[in-house]
Amino acid sequence: METQTSLLSIQKSIWDGRIPLQIVLAPSESRTYDQTDPYLIASPRVSYLPSLLPKLRAFFSSSLIEPNSQPHDGWFAFEGVPLKWHYPIGLLFDLYAGADPASKTSTRGDDSPEAESALPWRLTVHFSDWPDEDLVRLDADGMVMNDAFINSVKEADFLRNGTAKGIMSLSKEDTFGLWKAVEGVDLPAFQRISNILLPPPSQPFRNIPIRIFLPLPPDAESPSLKMIQSPLPPSIPTASIQSSQLLSSRSSPGMQPQTVGTVLHTLLPNLFPSRRTPILAKPVLHGAVLPMSAPIEEVVRSSAYGDGWAYLVIRMMG
């Protein structure tokens, strides 16, 4: 069992993580077509794309064909695919940019062109022609974004505790402050509020808030994402796993901590026939391949995004 200090250290490293972005204005919306300078920024993994819109609107203001557009009219696309603004930037990068550090660094050096080809992540920003079939519209006050985030927090809180009383009993100031802490990447402010919601380390979660995104077939006609989730207890009967594995001191007699491997084997047995070794696919979180032996509750406590969810992206091997 990782110490609480180690888990907090992992959380800090994740919140410190950045993704280099190169954002260009859609040529169809630019007075200079494809000669507009790109906007470059190292954006926090835990943040959300809409937080960039005011700066992007100001940066591209002199190039916009439509001068009356507002920051909340903005939306992002990668290779023509509208990006879901309610997902954190780190998750979107892992989903679309092909983050696969293990296989690349295992056969080539970190400085190889292939390993660096995904960075900076090149996105296109639009301020017109909102894709209503793909995205819910944003609002000028940011309340749509705030509400989407808080609703996701409520879902995670309900799974962890069996009730959403924690988030529902927060003061209005703390509820709004939780979103502002994530938006501003203020980890101390976030921890102060999130610690009210999290069960103490001595008290296991009721269920694990985890969402798993599946890879699309190469010939998929639709770019829509495939996501699965299911109530997952933090411990499972020892008889259901290899008896040679050691019991955790936190587990009840006859119970074994649920691991990344047992979760994936249970939910995706065809992709993960082994609980211990990735054979056909591997789980990626925050750009890193997760160990199959990692206790899933520890993963969520240390590595969940600001809304309380661990978002695993499944990558095919080979």
C-alpha positions as CSV (number, residue, x, y, z in Angstrom):
1,M,0.0,0.0,0.0
2,E,1.4,3.3,-1.0
3,T,1.8,5.9,1.8
4,Q,-0.4,8.9,1.7
5,T,2.7,11.0,1.0
6,S,3.5,9.0,-2.1
7,L,-0.1,9.3,-3.4
8,L,0.0,13.1,-2.9
9,S,3.4,13.3,-4.7
10,I,1.9,11.4,-7.7
11,Q,-1.1,13.8,-7.7
12,K,1.2,16.8,-7.7
13,S,3.2,15.5,-10.6
14,I,0.0,15.0,-12.5
15,W,-1.2,18.5,-11.8
16,D,2.2,19.8,-12.9
17,G,2.0,18.0,-16.2
18,R,1.7,20.0,-19.3
19,I,1.0,19.3,-23.0
20,P,2.5,21.6,-25.7
21,L,-0.3,22.9,-27.9
22,Q,0.0,24.6,-31.3
23,I,-3.4,26.2,-32.0
24,V,-4.3,27.7,-35.4
25,L,-7.3,29.6,-36.5
26,A,-9.5,27.7,-39.0
27,P,-8.4,28.9,-42.4
28,S,-12.1,29.4,-43.5
29,E,-12.5,32.0,-40.7
30,S,-9.2,33.8,-41.2
31,R,-8.7,37.0,-43.3
32,T,-5.2,35.7,-44.2
33,Y,-6.4,32.1,-44.7
34,D,-3.3,30.0,-43.8
35,Q,-0.8,32.7,-42.9
36,T,-2.1,33.4,-39.4
37,D,0.6,32.8,-36.7
38,P,-0.2,29.9,-34.4
39,Y,-0.9,30.3,-30.7
40,L,1.6,28.3,-28.6
41,I,1.1,27.2,-25.0
42,A,2.0,24.4,-22.6
43,S,-1.4,23.6,-21.2
44,P,-2.0,21.7,-18.0
45,R,-3.3,18.1,-18.5
46,V,-6.0,18.5,-15.9
47,S,-7.4,21.7,-17.4
48,Y,-10.1,22.1,-20.1
49,L,-10.0,23.6,-23.5
50,P,-12.7,26.3,-23.0
51,S,-10.4,28.0,-20.5
52,L,-8.2,29.0,-23.4
53,L,-10.9,30.7,-25.5
54,P,-10.7,34.2,-24.1
55,K,-6.9,34.4,-24.8
56,L,-7.4,32.8,-28.2
57,R,-10.2,35.2,-29.2
58,A,-7.9,38.1,-28.3
59,F,-4.9,36.6,-30.1
60,F,-6.8,36.0,-33.3
61,S,-9.1,39.0,-33.2
62,S,-7.3,40.9,-36.0
63,S,-7.6,37.9,-38.3
64,L,-11.2,37.0,-37.8
65,I,-13.6,37.4,-40.7
66,E,-16.4,37.5,-38.2
67,P,-15.5,40.3,-35.8
68,N,-18.6,39.9,-33.7
69,S,-17.8,36.4,-32.5
70,Q,-17.4,35.9,-28.8
71,P,-15.0,33.7,-26.8
72,H,-17.8,31.3,-25.9
73,D,-18.5,30.8,-29.6
74,G,-15.1,29.0,-29.8
75,W,-14.7,25.2,-30.3
76,F,-11.7,23.0,-31.1
77,A,-11.0,20.3,-33.7
78,F,-8.3,17.8,-34.3
79,E,-7.9,16.6,-37.8
80,G,-11.5,17.7,-38.5
81,V,-13.0,16.0,-35.4
82,P,-14.7,18.3,-32.9
83,L,-13.3,17.8,-29.5
84,K,-15.6,17.2,-26.5
85,W,-15.0,20.3,-24.3
86,H,-16.2,18.6,-21.1
87,Y,-13.2,16.2,-21.2
88,P,-9.8,17.3,-19.7
89,I,-7.1,18.2,-22.2
90,G,-4.9,15.3,-21.0
91,L,-7.6,12.8,-21.8
92,L,-8.3,14.3,-25.2
93,F,-4.6,14.1,-26.0
94,D,-4.4,10.4,-25.0
95,L,-7.5,9.6,-27.0
96,Y,-6.6,11.4,-30.3
97,A,-2.9,12.0,-30.4
98,G,-1.9,8.3,-30.1
99,A,0.1,8.6,-26.8
100,D,2.0,5.3,-26.6
101,P,5.2,6.0,-24.7
102,A,6.1,2.5,-23.7
103,S,6.3,0.9,-27.2
104,K,8.1,3.9,-28.6
105,T,10.7,4.3,-25.9
106,S,11.3,0.5,-25.7
107,T,12.5,0.3,-29.3
108,R,13.7,3.8,-30.0
109,G,15.3,6.6,-28.1
110,D,13.1,9.3,-26.5
111,D,14.4,11.8,-29.0
112,S,13.3,9.9,-32.1
113,P,11.2,11.7,-34.6
114,E,8.4,9.2,-34.2
115,A,8.3,9.7,-30.5
116,E,8.1,13.5,-30.9
117,S,5.7,13.6,-33.8
118,A,2.6,14.0,-31.7
119,L,4.0,17.2,-30.0
120,P,3.2,19.9,-30.1
121,W,-0.4,18.8,-30.4
122,R,-1.8,20.7,-33.4
123,L,-5.4,21.9,-32.9
124,T,-7.7,24.1,-34.9
125,V,-10.0,26.7,-33.2
126,H,-13.2,27.9,-34.7
127,F,-15.4,30.8,-33.7
128,S,-18.3,30.1,-36.1
129,D,-20.3,27.2,-37.5
130,W,-20.8,25.5,-34.1
131,P,-21.1,21.7,-34.6
132,D,-24.5,21.3,-32.8
133,E,-24.7,17.6,-33.6
134,D,-21.5,16.9,-31.7
135,L,-21.2,19.6,-28.9
136,V,-23.4,21.3,-26.5
137,R,-23.0,25.1,-26.8
138,L,-21.1,27.1,-24.2
139,D,-22.4,30.3,-22.6
140,A,-20.8,33.7,-21.9
141,D,-20.8,33.2,-18.1
142,G,-19.1,29.8,-18.2
143,M,-22.0,28.2,-16.3
144,V,-22.5,25.4,-18.9
145,M,-18.9,24.3,-18.3
146,N,-19.2,24.6,-14.5
147,D,-22.4,22.6,-14.5
148,A,-21.0,19.8,-16.6
149,F,-18.0,19.6,-14.3
150,I,-20.1,19.5,-11.1
151,N,-22.4,16.9,-12.5
152,S,-19.4,14.7,-13.2
153,V,-18.2,15.2,-9.7
154,K,-21.6,14.2,-8.3
155,E,-21.4,10.9,-10.3
156,A,-18.0,10.1,-8.9
157,D,-19.0,11.1,-5.4
158,F,-22.0,8.8,-5.5
159,L,-19.9,5.8,-6.7
160,R,-17.2,6.4,-4.0
161,N,-19.6,6.8,-1.1
162,G,-22.8,5.2,-2.2
163,T,-24.4,8.7,-1.8
164,A,-23.9,12.1,-3.3
165,K,-24.5,13.8,0.1
166,G,-20.9,15.0,0.2
167,I,-21.0,17.2,-2.9
168,M,-24.6,18.2,-2.3
169,S,-23.7,19.4,1.2
170,L,-20.8,21.6,0.1
171,S,-21.4,25.3,0.5
172,K,-22.1,27.2,-2.7
173,E,-18.7,28.8,-2.3
174,D,-16.9,25.5,-2.1
175,T,-18.9,24.0,-4.9
176,F,-17.9,26.8,-7.2
177,G,-14.4,26.9,-5.7
178,L,-13.8,23.3,-6.7
179,W,-14.3,24.1,-10.4
180,K,-12.3,27.4,-10.1
181,A,-9.4,25.4,-8.5
182,V,-9.4,23.0,-11.4
183,E,-9.8,25.8,-14.0
184,G,-6.9,27.7,-12.4
185,V,-4.9,24.5,-11.7
186,D,-4.7,25.4,-8.0
187,L,-3.8,22.1,-6.4
188,P,-3.8,23.3,-2.7
189,A,-7.3,24.9,-3.1
190,F,-8.5,21.8,-4.9
191,Q,-7.2,19.4,-2.2
192,R,-8.8,21.5,0.6
193,I,-12.3,21.0,-1.0
194,S,-11.8,17.5,-2.5
195,N,-10.6,16.1,0.9
196,I,-14.1,16.9,2.2
197,L,-15.5,14.5,-0.5
198,L,-13.0,11.7,-0.4
199,P,-13.3,8.9,2.2
200,P,-10.2,8.8,4.5
201,P,-7.5,6.4,3.5
202,S,-8.6,4.0,6.2
203,Q,-12.1,3.8,4.6
204,P,-12.3,2.0,1.2
205,F,-14.4,3.4,-1.6
206,R,-17.8,1.8,-2.0
207,N,-17.1,1.6,-5.8
208,I,-14.4,2.9,-8.0
209,P,-15.1,5.9,-10.3
210,I,-13.4,4.7,-13.5
211,R,-14.2,5.2,-17.2
212,I,-12.5,3.2,-19.9
213,F,-12.2,4.4,-23.5
214,L,-11.9,1.7,-26.2
215,P,-9.8,2.0,-29.4
216,L,-11.8,2.4,-32.6
217,P,-11.4,-0.1,-35.4
218,P,-9.0,1.2,-38.1
219,D,-11.9,1.2,-40.6
220,A,-14.4,2.9,-38.3
221,E,-16.6,5.3,-40.3
222,S,-17.6,7.3,-37.2
223,P,-15.1,9.1,-34.9
224,S,-17.5,8.8,-32.0
225,L,-15.8,7.5,-28.8
226,K,-16.6,4.2,-27.2
227,M,-16.6,4.3,-23.4
228,I,-17.6,1.8,-20.8
229,Q,-18.1,2.0,-17.0
230,S,-19.5,-0.3,-14.4
231,P,-19.7,-0.3,-10.6
232,L,-16.4,-1.8,-9.4
233,P,-15.7,-2.6,-5.8
234,P,-12.2,-1.9,-4.5
235,S,-11.8,-5.5,-3.3
236,I,-12.7,-8.9,-4.8
237,P,-12.8,-12.4,-3.3
238,T,-9.3,-13.9,-3.2
239,A,-10.6,-17.1,-4.8
240,S,-11.3,-15.2,-8.0
241,I,-7.6,-14.4,-8.6
242,Q,-4.3,-16.2,-8.4
243,S,-3.8,-17.5,-4.8
244,S,-0.1,-16.7,-4.9
245,Q,-0.8,-13.0,-4.8
246,L,-0.4,-11.5,-1.3
247,L,-3.3,-10.0,0.6
248,S,-3.3,-6.3,1.5
249,S,-3.6,-5.4,5.2
250,R,-6.5,-3.3,4.3
251,S,-8.5,-6.2,2.8
252,S,-11.0,-8.2,4.7
253,P,-10.1,-11.9,5.3
254,G,-10.6,-13.7,2.0
255,M,-10.6,-10.4,0.0
256,Q,-8.0,-9.0,-2.4
257,P,-7.5,-5.5,-3.6
258,Q,-8.9,-5.0,-7.1
259,T,-6.1,-4.1,-9.5
260,V,-6.0,-2.5,-12.9
261,G,-5.5,-6.1,-14.3
262,T,-8.5,-7.6,-12.5
263,V,-10.7,-4.7,-13.6
264,L,-9.7,-4.9,-17.3
265,H,-9.9,-8.7,-17.3
266,T,-13.4,-8.5,-15.9
267,L,-14.7,-5.8,-18.2
268,L,-12.7,-6.6,-21.3
269,P,-11.7,-10.2,-21.2
270,N,-11.1,-10.5,-24.9
271,L,-8.6,-7.6,-24.9
272,F,-7.1,-8.5,-21.5
273,P,-7.1,-12.4,-21.2
274,S,-4.4,-12.1,-18.5
275,R,-4.8,-10.2,-15.2
276,R,-1.1,-9.7,-14.9
277,T,0.4,-9.1,-18.3
278,P,-0.8,-6.9,-21.2
279,I,-0.9,-9.1,-24.2
280,L,-3.1,-7.5,-26.8
281,A,-3.7,-4.0,-25.4
282,K,-2.4,-1.7,-22.6
283,P,-4.1,0.9,-20.3
284,V,-2.9,4.5,-20.6
285,L,-3.6,7.2,-18.0
286,H,-2.1,10.7,-18.1
287,G,0.1,9.5,-21.0
288,A,1.7,6.7,-19.1
289,V,1.0,2.9,-19.3
290,L,-0.4,1.7,-16.0
291,P,1.0,-1.4,-14.3
292,M,-1.5,-4.2,-14.3
293,S,-0.7,-4.9,-10.6
294,A,-1.6,-1.3,-9.4
295,P,-4.5,-1.3,-6.9
296,I,-7.3,0.5,-8.7
297,E,-8.4,2.5,-5.6
298,E,-4.8,3.8,-5.2
299,V,-4.8,4.8,-8.9
300,V,-8.0,6.8,-8.4
301,R,-6.9,8.4,-5.2
302,S,-3.6,9.6,-6.7
303,S,-4.4,10.0,-10.4
304,A,-8.0,10.9,-10.9
305,Y,-8.8,14.0,-12.9
306,G,-10.3,17.0,-11.1
307,D,-13.9,15.6,-11.4
308,G,-12.9,12.5,-9.4
309,W,-12.8,10.1,-12.4
310,A,-9.8,8.0,-13.6
311,Y,-10.1,7.9,-17.4
312,L,-8.2,4.9,-18.9
313,V,-7.5,4.9,-22.6
314,I,-7.0,1.5,-24.1
315,R,-4.2,1.2,-26.7
316,M,-3.7,-1.8,-28.9
317,M,-0.2,-3.3,-28.9
318,G,1.9,-4.2,-31.9
